[in-house]
Amino acid sequence: MYNLSESRRGFLKKSALLVSSYPFRNTLSDSLTFAPSNGVNPVELKWLAPFKAGIASGVTCGVCWPQGKVKKGSDFIATDEKQQGLPVQSWPLAYWPDGSLKWTAHTLTTDSTIAKQIFVKPGKSKNLDKKVLVTETSDTIQVDTGKIRCSIARSGSVLIRSIVRQESEIVKDGKLVLLLQDQSDSEESLVIRRENFQGTIADVHIEQAGPLRSVIKFTGIHQSAAGQKQIPFVVRLYFHHNSEAIRVMHTLIYDGEESQHFIKGIGISFGVTLKEELYNHHIRFVNSEHEGVFAEAVQGLTGLRRDPGKAITDAQLNGKAVEPNFPKEVGTRLQYIPAFGDYTLSQGEYNAFSIRKRTSAKHSWITAGHGQKAIGLAYLGTPSGGLAAGIRNFWQSYPAQLDVRDANTETGRLTLWFWAPDAPAMDLRFYHDGMEQDTFAKQREGLEITYEDYEPGFGTAKGVARTSEVMLWVVEATPSRETLLEMADTLQNPPLLVCDPGYLEQLKVFGGNWSRADVSVPAKAALEKQLDYYFNYYVHQVEQHQWYGFWNYGDFMHTYDPDRHTWRYDVGGFAWDNSELSTDLWLWYYFLHTGRADVFRVAEAMTRHTGEVDVHHLGPFAPLGSRHNVMHWGCSAKQLRISTAANRRMYYYLTGDERVGDLLTEQVEAARTLAKIIPGRKLPQGEDVNPTPHPLDSVPVGFGTDWGAIAAAWLTQWERTGDPGIRKRLLTSMRAIAAQPKGFFTGSSWLNVSTGEFTISQDKDISVSHLSAVFGLTEICEELVALVNEPAFTKAWLQYCRLYNASEEEQKSELGQSASKLNLQQGHSRLTAFAASHTQDKTLAARAWKEFYAGKAGIVLGKGKLVTIKGSQVLNPVEEDRTISTNAVAQWGLAAMQCLAYVGQYIPEN
C-alpha cells in the first residue's frame, strides 16, 4: 500500500492494497558565480521515489545547512548532475542560534524534474527572465504561470473566477460546497432538513509571490442562502512557473453541534467550458487497479445500429476531435442518440466504488461500472481542452465522490467531494450516553474497566480539522489514457526531493540521536531486521483491519485483542492511538534511519491525521489534543502531549509544508489553555489543586509531557523566526527546571507562560512518571543539549537519564529517596544510552543495552510469532503477533535506533 519507491505500473497495482509573504531568492543558474569559499559543499538532493517528469506542478523540499556556514539572506543556486544550472526559488525555514541558516526551502520547476540528481549551494546568479506573474486589482488577484492565467476573487463565494489557457477560458466559478442537514440519516424522522452552503471568503492574501512558485491563501466560512454560517475553511492554491497544474490544500474545521449539524457533503467544484458537439464532450475516471480508465463521451458513437466508421469511433475513443463526416444513415439521426450529462463515481467504502450516469436530473441513473479502489482522478472536457482533477488518498479517505454534471451543455461542472453526498451524513456524536458517569468517582471506575477517560461535554468534535489535497490540471486537449495514468501516479505519489540521510546524519539534525541503518555486525543486523518487521507489520495491519476513512486514515490502533483477533476498536481508551508514546516520532526517525519512501508516506499520512483530527483548533480545548479513545476526539484528557510540535516539525523541515507550519504556530501559546483545562483529569490530583501561590499569568506544568511539548513549540518558533522573546522564554524555562530542588525529578511547578519562569518548588520529595519522557521530551531535550550551551540544564537532564533506570540504592544516594515502581524500562534505555554517550561512560553503555534487551514493559526479542487466523474464528483471515502493542513498538523502535546511535559500538555480540 505504501511502497512508492517503484515504477508507476508497480505503484498503481500496489496502491490497490493500500501569513505574510515569504522572503525568497529568485535565481537562475545560467552563469554560476559561486560565493567565496565558506566550507559549504553542494548538498545533493535525491528523489524520494521514481515518477513521471513533466506531469507534476513543481517540487519543494527542505535542505539543512551546517551551523555558522550559510549567512542569513544568502542566495542559492541549483545544478543537475551535469552541472547545468537549474531555476530555483529559495526561502528560509529555520535559523541556528547564531543566526545562520539552518533549514531552507527550495522550489524547482516542472522542467527541472528531468534531472536525475540535483545539487543546491549558496551562490549568486542572474534573476529569472520568465516567472510566475502575480498582479493585484481592487477585487482580484491574477496569477500567470506562463501556461495558464488564473483570476482569483478577493471576496464572495467564488474563489477562482476563471482559468484561461491560450486565450480560452477553460475553468470558471471554482467554489467550495457544503451540504448540511439537521439530523443523521439513521433517524426515523420522515423529514430531514438539508441546506446548501458555499464557502465565503473572509480573507485572501498572497502568501508567497516568487518567480517559480506562488501561494494564495484563503480563510473563510461556509454560508447558506439564508445567511447561516458554518464550518470554517483554510484553502491554499499553489502555482508553479510554466505549469498547467495547480495544487490545492483544503482544510475544514468543524464548529458545529454534533447533534444538530451533520455534514452530508463537503467539496470543491469547478465549471468547465464545453463549446463543442456533444460527441466531443469527454468524461474520464481512473481506477487504481489494473491501470484502468473509464473513458466515455457524453454522446457515444460506438455500439450503434449504424456504424459511423472506424475513423470516427477511434477518434472518439481516444478523445480526439471527431470530424463530422458521418455516413448519412448516422449523421441524420444524431439527435436520437442519448446524451448523458451527469456522471458520478462514488467510493462508499475503502474497497468498493461504483460509476453511474444519467441523461439529466429528471431521469433515472443507470449503472456504468464498478471497482474496488478508485485513484480519485476525473476529467471533464473536449478535444480543445478541459479540467483533470483529483483527490489524493481518495479511497483511503472514503467516503469520497467525483461528480460530473451538465456535461451535455456548454458549461459542465466537476465537483470533488471529500465527503460523498451518496454516503450517510457525517455523524460526529459521541458513541455512548455517558452510562451515568456523572461524578468523578464513577468516571474513575469507568477508567478502571475500559481505560476510557470520560467526562460529560469533553468528547466533542468541535474544533477538530481535516486537510485534503487536490491536484488540478488545466489541459489543452483531452489527455491520452497513458497521460491520465501518469497524472494519477503524480496525484497519489507527488515527487519529492530529500537530502541524503547520510548527510543529515553528519549534521546531527534533530539532536543527533539517530544513525543510518547498519548491518555490519550480526547484532545490529538483527535489530535492523526487527525494525523492518515492525514497520511492515503495521502497514499490513492498516490493510487487514481497514484503518481507512475520512477521519481515520493515517492513525494506528492502540492495543490488540487476541481473544477476538482484532484491535480493541470499541474499548474505551484502547482504540485509536492518537500519537500515544510517540508513534509519529518512531516513524519519522525510522525514515531518517532508512531513507525509505514507503516509510515517509506512512509518516506523512500520520502527521496529516494527528495534527488535524486529534487536535482541537477552535473552541474551549484549542489547541490541545485528545488522548487515545474509540473516537479520535472522545477522551476528556485534552493534552499538549498529543498536539505537540515535536510530532510535526520533521515533516515541516523536510517539505516546507505551509499547513503544517500553521499547526506549529498554533502551539506557541498552547500552554495558556492549561489555565482552564487540567491535562490529567482522572489521575489522582490530591485535595489541594493549587498547592502554592502563583502569578496570574501562570499555569501548572509537568516537566515531562507538558514542558516537553511547550519546549518543542518554543524551540520550533525560535528556529523559524529568530524571535528573541521566544528564545528568552525557552532558555528561562530550561534554567528554572535545572534550579528545582530535584531537577527533572521535582516533577512539576507553575510556569509563567509570558516569561518562561517556573516557580521554584518547596517540595523536597521527588515526583516522576513513566510517561514523562516518552512523548517527545527525550528527543527535544537531547536536541536542546546539542543546540544551546546551558550547563545546568544539561546536568539536570543527564541526571534524569542516568537515574531513571538506576537501582533504588543509586537513586536514594543521589536524590535522597528512590523512585519506586517506575515503568517502561526498555523505552528509557535510550536515556541511559544518551548519558553514556555524553559522558563517555562504557559502564552506562553496557547498562543501556542490558535494559534494552531485558524488554521490561516492552518487547523481548525472539518471543514474537506471526500467525495466520482464518476460518470461523474471524470475519476475514488476519495475521497477528500477540506480543505487539503500538505503545511497545513505538518505544522499542525509538530505543533501538537511539541506542544504536549513541552506544552502537558497545552492542553485545549475543
N, C-alpha and C positions, 0 to 999 in steps of 0.2 A: 504493500500500500504506500509506503513512504520512500522506497528506494528509488531516488530520482537520478542517481548517477549512472544513467544508461541512455540508450538511444530513445528517440521519440516512440518508435514502434514498441520497444520494451516497456516504456513508461505507460503508454496508453493501455497496454494489456494489463500491467500490474496495478494500474490505478483502479481497475475494476475490483481489486481486492482492498483494495484500500478505501509669533504673534505680532511679530514685526518682520520686515524683510531681512533676510539673511545677509550678512556681509559675505561677498563671494568674489572670487578671482576668475576672470574670463580670459582663458589663454588658448592659443592655437600653436602647437609646436611645429611651425613651418621651419623657422630658423632658430635653433636652440642656442640659448646663451645660458649656460649653467651658472648658478650662483657660485660665489667664491667657495673654495673647499671648506666645508664645515663638518667633515666626518660623517656625512649622511649619505649612505649608498641608496641607489634607487630601490624602492620597495616593489617586489614582484607581487602582482595580483593574479590569482588563478580563478578560473571559472568553477563555481561550485558543482555544476553538472553540465553535461552537453545540452545544447539547444540549437534551434534553427536561427541563424543570423538573419537579421533584417525584419523579422516579424515583431520583435519587441519594440517598445517605445523608447528605449534607452536604459541605462543601468546606473544605479547609485550605490556606492559602497563606502565603508569606513576604513580608514588607514591610521595605524598607530605609529608614533614617532618617538625616538629616544629622548629622554628628558634633557632639556637645555640645548638641543641641537637645531630646532627649527623655530625661528622667531615668529611672534605674533604678527599677523599681516602678511606673511610670506605668500608669494605666488608659487604656482606649481605647474609642472609640465608632465605630459604623458607620452610614452612611446610604445610601439609594438615590439615584437621580437626581432624585427629588422632595424630597430632604432629609427623608424619612421614616426614623425610627430603625429599625435592624435589630439583632436579637440578635447578639452577637459574644463569643467567648471568646478570650482572648489570653494569650500567654506569651513569654518572651524566647528568642531563638535565639543572639544574639551581642551583644557589647559593644564599643564603641570603646575605645581606650587610656585615655581619661579617665573611663571607667565609664558613659558614657551609652549608651543603647540603639542598637545598630547594625542588627540584624535582629530582627524579632518575627514570631511565627506567629499566625495568626488563623483561627478556625473560625466559619463561618456555617452556619445551619440549612438544611435542605431547602427550607423555605418562602422563604428569602431568595434562592433561585436564580431566582425570577421577575424579580429586578431586572436591568435592562439594564446599569446602571453601579452600582458600589459604591465608597464613599469611606471611608477609615479615618483617624482623627485622635486624638491624645491628648485625653482628656476624662473628666469624671465623669458617672456616670449611676446609675440605680437598679439594684439587684440583680434578677436574674430571679426571677419568682414560680414559674414552672414550669421544670423542668430534669431532666436525666438523674439519676436517683437510684441511688447505689451504696451498698449496705449489706453488712455482713460478719457471718458467723456463724463458728463454730469450724471448719466443714468446707465452707462455700460462700461465694461472692461473688454477690450478687444485683444485677442491673442492670435498671432500669426506664426505658425511653425515653419512656414515655407511650403508646406503641403496642404494644410487646412487653415482656415480662419474661423475662429470661434468668438461669438458675441455673447457675453455673459452679463446678466442683469444685476443691478445693484439693489433692487427691491422687487416685491411682488412674489408670485407663486411660480414663476418660470425662471429656473436657474440658468439654463442655456437657451438663448433665444434662437440661435441658428449656428450651423456649422456649414461652411462653404468649402467646396473643393473645385478648383479650376472654374471658378466663377459660377458654379452651380450649387444652389442650396440643396444639400442632401438631408440634413437633420435640422429639426426645429422643435421648439416647445419642449425642451428637456426639463422634466419636473419630478418632484418626489410625490408619491401617492401613498395614502394610508386608508385602510378600511377599519372602522372601529365599531364594535357592537356592545350592547349593554348587558349581555349575559352569554354564557357558554353555549356551544352547540348541543351539549348534552342535557340542557334543561328541558323540562317537559312543557314549557310555555309554548303556546301556539304562535306568539308574536315576539320576534326578536327585532329590536330597533337597531338599524345599521346606518352609519353615516360615512360619507366620503370626505376625506381631508386632503389637502395639498400642502406641501412644505412651503412655508412663507419665510422669506429671508428677513432676518433681524440685522445681520451684519455680513458684509463680504469685504475682504481685503486681499491685496496682493501679498502673499506671504513670502514669495521669492520671485524675483524677476531677473533671470540670468540669461546668458547667451544660449545655453544649451537646455536649460530646464527652468520652467516657471511653475509656480504653485499658487492656486487661488483657493482660499478657504472661506467657506460659508458656515455661519451658525444661524439657527432659526428654530421654528416650531411649526408643527402641522396645524392647519386651521380649517374648520368646516365652513360651509356657506353661511351658516348661522352665526359664525364668529367664535365658536368654541375652539380653544387651543389645547393641544395635547401632543405629547411625545416630541421632546426636543431632538434636534439633529445637529451633527457636525459633518460637513462634506468637504473633501479636498479634491481638486482637479489637478492632474499632473500633465504638463505639456513638455514635449522634447523637440529639439531642433530637427527639422526635416523628417518629421514622423507624422504618419496618419493616425496614430494611436493616441488615446487619452486614457490614463489610469484614474479611476475614481475610488476614493476611500469613503465609505458611508458608515456613520455611527449613529445609532438610535439610543436614546436614554429614556428608560421607562419612568414616567412620572405619574402614572395613573393609580387608581384604586383597583386592586386586583379583582374585587367582587363586582365592579361596575364597568371596567374598561378592558374589553377583550379585543386584542388585535386580530382581525380577520385576514389582513393582508398588508404588507408594507414593502415598498419597492421604489424603483426609478423607471421613468417612462419617457420615450422619445417619439416624436413624429418623424416619419421618413417619407421623402418625396418619391412618388411613383408615377411619373408622367409618360408612361409608355403603354402599349397594348397589354391587356390583361394576361395574355400568354407569355409576356416578358416580365411579369412580376414573380419574383422568386422567393421561396422560403427554404431555409436550411436549419437543421438541428444536428448536433454531433453526439454520438454515443461513445462512451469511453471504452466499451468492449468491442473487440473485433475491428477497431478503427472504422466504425460505422458512421454513415452520413445519411440522414433523411433529407432528400432533395426533391422538391416539387415546385411546379408553377401553379399560380392561382387558377389559371385556366389551362388544364392539361391537354396536350395534343397527342398523347400516346394512348394506345388501347382503344382507339375509336373504331367504329364500324367501318369507316372510310379512312384509309391510310393517307396522311398528308405527305409522306415521303421521308426517306432516311435523313436527308439533309436538314429538314425541319425538325424532326424528332431528336436528332443528335444535338442540334443547336440548343434546343430547349433543355434537354437533359444535362447539358454542360453549362447552362447559364449564359449561353451566347445569344446575341440578338437573332431572333427568328425573322428571316426575310419573308415578307408576306406574299410569297409566290406559291399560293396554295392551289392545289387542284380545285376545279370548280365545285366538285361534289363536297369539298370540305370548306372552301372559302365562303360559299354562300350560306353555310349553316353554322358558322362560328357562334352566333348569338344563342344557339341552343345547347352549347357546352356549358355546364355549370361552372361558375367562378366562385371558388372557396375563399372567402375574405378573412376568416378567422381560424387561427391555429393555436393550440395550447399543448405545451409539453409540461406535464405535472409529475414531479418527483415526490410522491406522497410518502414513501418510505426510503430507507437507505438503499434498498436493493430492488426497487420497482418503480419504473416510470411508464407513463402512457402518453401517446400523442393522439389527439383528436382534432377534427376540423368540421367546419360548417360553412354554409354559404353566407349566413348573416345571423344576427341575434334573434330574428323572428323564426328561425328554423332549427331543426334538430342537429345535434352533433353526430358524427359518425367516427368510428374508431379508425385510426390511421397507422398505429404502430405501438409496439411495446418494447421494453427492455429492462435492464436492471439498474445500471449506474450511468446516467447521462453526464456528460462532461460540463454541461451548463452553458454551451455556446449556441447562439442563434444568429441567423442572418435574415434581413428583410431588405430587398432592393430590386434593381433591374440591371440589365447589362450596362447601363450608363452610370451605375453607382448605387451605393446603399450603405447600410449600417450592419456590421458584425459586432455582437456584444455578448459578454458572458460574465457569469458569477464564478469566482474562484471557490474551490471546495464546495461545489454545488450539491452533489449527492451526499457528501459528508455532513452537510449542514441542512439536511432536509427538515421540513417540507419546503421545497423551492419550486418555482414555476416560471416558465417563459411563455409570454402571450404575444401573439400577433393579432392585431385587429384592423379591420377595414383595409385589408390588402387589396381589395377589389375596387379601391377608389384612388384618387390622385394623391392622397396623404394617408398612408398606413400608420400604424402605431405599434412599436415594440416595447413591451414592458417586462422588466426583470424583477420578479418578486423574490425578495429574501425570505419572506414567509408567504406560502402559497395560499391564495384565497380558496382553492379547492380543498384544502385541509381543514380540519376542525380549528376553530378560533384558538389563538394562543391563550392558554389558561395558566396564570401565574399565581393562583391562590395557593396558600399553604396546604399541605397534603393531609392534615388532620385537624380536629377541632380543639385541640389542647388537652383533651382527656381529663378535664377538671384539674389541671395543674395550675391552680390559682394562688398557690402560696409558694414561698421559697422552699419550704420543706418538701412539698410534693414534687417540685421541679428537681430538687436534688435526688429524690427517689427515682424519678424518670431518667436522670443521667446515669444512675447506678445500673439500670436494667437495659437501656438501649443506647447508652453513650450519647444521647441527644441532649444538648443544652437548650432547653425550651423556655421561652418567656413570652407571654401574650404581647403582640404588636411588634416583635422583633424579627419574625420570619417573613418580612415583607420584601417584595421585589422592587419597591420604589427606589429608584436611583441606579439600578443595575443597567449595564450598557452592552451593546453588541456591535462589533465592527465587521463590515463586509467589504470585499474587494471586487471591483468591476473593471473590465477592460472593454474599451470601445475602439473599433477600427472603422474609420470613415473612408470607404474604398471607392475607387473609380470604376469598378466593374464587379460583377458577381464573382467571388473567389472560386477558384477551382476546388475540387474536393480535397486534393492534396494540401492546398493552402489552408483550407479550413482545419485540417488535422494539425497543421503546424501552428495555427492560431490557438487551437485547443491545448496543445502542449505548452505553449507560452503562457496561456491563461493559468493553467494549473501549476506550471513549473517555471515561473518567471526567472530570467537569467540573473545571476548574482555573482559578483566578484568578491573574493575574500583574500585577506592576507594569508600567506603560508603560515600554518600553525607553528612551524619551527621558528619562524621569525618572531611571532608573538610570544613564544616561549622564551626566546632570548631577551625580549624586553620585559619579561615578567609581568605582563598585563594582568589585571585583576588580582594582583597580590603575589604572583609567582608561586601559587600553591597548586600548580598542575604541571605536568610534563607531557611530552609526546609519548605515544604508545611505544613500548619497548618489550621485545620478546627475546632479548639476548641471552637470558638465563631461564631455566625451566620454571622457577618460582614466579618470575614476572610474567612469563608466557601463560601460566595457569591463571593468574589474575586477569590478564587481558581476555582470555577465553571466557572467564566468568562474567566480566563486564559486558562482553558481546552477547552472552547468553541472556542476561537480564534485560538488556535493551530489546533484543529480538523477541523475548517473551512478551513484553508489553505491547510491541507492535502487533503481535498475533492476538493478544487479548483484546485489543481495540476492535479487531475484525470479528473475532469469535463471539464477543459479547455485545457487539454493535454499540460501542461508545461514540455514537454519532448523534447528530441533531443540532438544530439552530442554537440551542442554549447549552449543549453538552460537548460539542466537538472540541477536542483539544485537551480535555481533562481525563484523568485516570480515576479508577475507583480506589478506595482506601484499603479495604480488608476483604479477604476471601472467606466464603462459607463452604467448607469442604463437605458438609453434610448434604447440602443442596447442589453442590458442584457449580456454584455461581458466586459472583461477588455480592456482598451484602447491600445491594442497591436499595433496599427498602428498610434497612435497620438504622434508624436514628443517626448517630454520628459516625457510622462505619461506611457510609455510602460514598459520595463524591469526595475526592481527595482534597481539592481546593488548596494546593501547594503545601499540604501538611508535611513537615520535616524536609522541606526543600527539594521536592521533586523537580521543580523548574531548574534549580541550580545543578542538580545531578545531570540533567540532560545537557545544559549549556556547557558545563565543564567536560562532559563526555564528548561534545562536539569539538571543543578545543583540543582535547586529548587525541582525537582520531581524525578530525577534518572531514568526517563523512557527511555527504549530502543528505542521506536519509535521516541522520540524527538531527541535522539542522532543521529539517522540515517538521519533525515531531516537536522539537523545542519551540519552533516558531508558532505552531498551532497552539501549544500550551501557553505561550506568552500572550497571544491574542486573547485566549479564553480567560486565563486567570487575572489578567489586568483589567478586563472589561466586565465579565459576567460575575466574578467572585467579589467585586468591589462595588460599593455604593458611591455614585458620582454626584448625587444630589440627595437632599433630604436630611433627616437628623443624624444619620450614621455616616454621612460622607466626611472624608473619603476613606473610611475604614473598610476592611474586607471581612468576609464571613467565614468562620471556621467550618470544617467539613460537616456535611449533612446530606439527607436524602434530596433536598433541593439546594442548589448552589448558594442561595441567599438565605437559607432557612434557619441557620444557627443563631442563637441570641448572643453568642460571643462575637462581637464585632472588634476586629483586631488589626493593629498595624502589621503584625507578623504575616498577614495574608496580603495586604495591599503594598507590602514593602517594595521600594525601588530596587532592592537587591535582585529581585527576580526579573526585572525588565531591562536593566542598564546594559547587559551584554548585547541583547538584540539591538538596542538603540545605537550603541557604538559601532556595531558591525554593519549596520544598514543605514543609519541616519534617519530612521522612520519617524515622521512628524507626529503621528498619532500616539506612538509610544512616548515621544517627547512630551506630549500633553499629560500623559499619565504620570511621568516623572515629576513634572512641575506641580501637579495636583497634590503630591505627597509632601511638599516642602513645609507646609504649615499643618500637616495632618495631626500632629501631636496635640493641637489645641482641642480637638474633638474629645480627648481623654478627660477634659474637664467635666463632661456630662455623660460620657459612656465609659464604664469600667470594663476593661477588656476581658478579665477572667471572671465572668459573672457568677458562676456556680461553684467556683473554688472557694474554700473557706477563707473569708476575709478577716475574721475576728470581729469583735464588737465595736472596736474603735477604728472607723474607716479613715479618719484623719488624725493620726497619732501625734503629729507635730504641727505647730503653726506654720503657715506658708504664705508667700506673697499672692496677691490676687491673680497674677499672670502665670501661676504655677499649676502644674498637673502632676499626678502621681505616675511615676515611670519606673518600670523594672529595668535593670541594667542588662537584661537578656533580650527577649524578643522585642520589647518596646524600644529600648535605646538602639538596638541593632538596626531597626527599621528607620528610626529617626536619623541615625548616623549615615545610613545608606542614602537617604533623601538629601541630607545636607551636603554630604560629600559629592554627590552627583551634581547638585545645583552649583556648588563651588567650582567643580570642574567645568561645567558647561558655561558658566557666566563670569568666573573670576571674582564674584561678589565678595568684597572683604568682610561685609557684615555676616554673611553665612559662614565664612571661614572662621570668624571670631567665635560665633555660636558653637560651631563644631569643636574647635580646639578647647574652648572653655569647658564644654561638657566632658571632654576627654580628661582634662586636668582634674575636674571635680570628682570624677569616678576614681581616679588614682588617689585622691586625697581622702576618700572614705576610710573609716576605721579598718575595714577588711577588704578594701578594693572592690573587685567584682563580687566577692563573696558577701559583701554587705547586702546585696540583693536589689535594693530599690531606694528611691528617695523622691523628693519633689523637684521637678525641673521647671525653671523659669524659661518658658519657650522663647521669649524675646531675647534673652541674653545667653542661654545655654548653660546657665549656672545651676548646679544641683545644691540643695540644702545638704550640709554635712550631717549625716545621721548620728544620733546619740546612742543608737543601739549597738552594743558591742558583740552581740551574737551574730553568727553567720546565717545567711539565708541564700539558698541555692536551689535551682530547679533543673531537672534533667532536660527540660525543654529550652533553657536559656540560650544555648549556643547552637541550636540545630535549625534555626530559621534565618540563617544568613549572618548572624553575629560573628561566627568564626571567620568567615570569608572577608567580611568588612573590616574586622579588627586586624587581620593579617595584612590587608591592603593598606590600612592606615599606618601600621607599624612600618611598612616599607616606604610609605609616601611622605610622612612628616616626622620630624625629629622631636618626639615627646618622650624623653626617657622614663618619666614617672608612669606614664600610661603603658609604655612597653613593659615595664617591670610588673605592673598590675596584671596585664594580660598574660604575661609569661607565668606569673604565679597561679593564675586560674588554670592555665593549660597544664602545668606540672601537677597541681594538686587535685584536680577533679577526679582522676582515676588513681590517685595515690592511695596508699594504705591509710587506715584510720590513725595509726601512730604518726605518720608523716603529716597528715592534716592537723592533728592535735598539736604537734610540736610547733608548727608554724602559725596556726590560726587560733590556738587555744582550745579548740574543740574539733570534733570530727564531723564530717558531713555524711551522716549515715543514710543508707537506703537510696543511694544515687542509682540512676538507671542509664540505659543507652551507653554502656561502656565501650562497645565496639565503635559506635559513631564518634565517641570522644577520643578514640585512639589517634585521630588526626590532630587533635590539640596537643597530645603528648609528642607527636612527631614534629609539630611546629616548634615546640620548646626545645626538643633535641637538636633540630637543625639550627635554631637561632643561637643556642649556647654551645653547639658542637659537642654535645654530651652523648657518647656512644651507649652509655648505660640506659639513658632515656630512649634512645633509638631502639634498643633491644626490647625495652618495655612496651614501646608503641606497637611493635609487631606482635608481641605476645598478646596484648589487649585486642588487637585486630583479629588474630586467628582464633582467640578464645571464643569469640562470637557472642559474648554476653549481651542479651537484649538486642540481638541482631541475627546474623546468619553464620552458621558453621559450615565451612566448605566441605563438600562431599556428601552432605546429608540430603541434598535436594534430589528429587526424582521427578522427571516429566512423564506423566502417564496420560493415556487417552481414555476418556469416559464416553461410552456410547450405548446405544440401545435404550431400553425403557427407563434407565436411571436419569436421563437428561432429555430435554426437548431436541437439542441438536448435539452432535459429537463435540466435545471440548477437550483441550489439553490443559492439564493443571499440574502445578507444582505446589504442594501444600506447605512448603517451607517459606513461601514467598508472601510478603505483605509489602505494600508500597512504601510505608514508613521505613521498613528494614532495608529494602533495596536502595532507596534514595540515600540513606545514611551509609550503607555498605559501599555504594558506588563512590560517594564523596570521600569516605575514609580510605578506600583503596587507592584512589587517584592521588590524594594528598600525602598518604604515606609513601607512595612511590616517588612523589616529587621531592619530599623532604628527607626521607631516610631510605630511599630505594637502594642505596649502596650497601645497606645493612640488612637487606631482606634475608631471612634464614633460608638455607638451601632446602630444607624439608618442611 
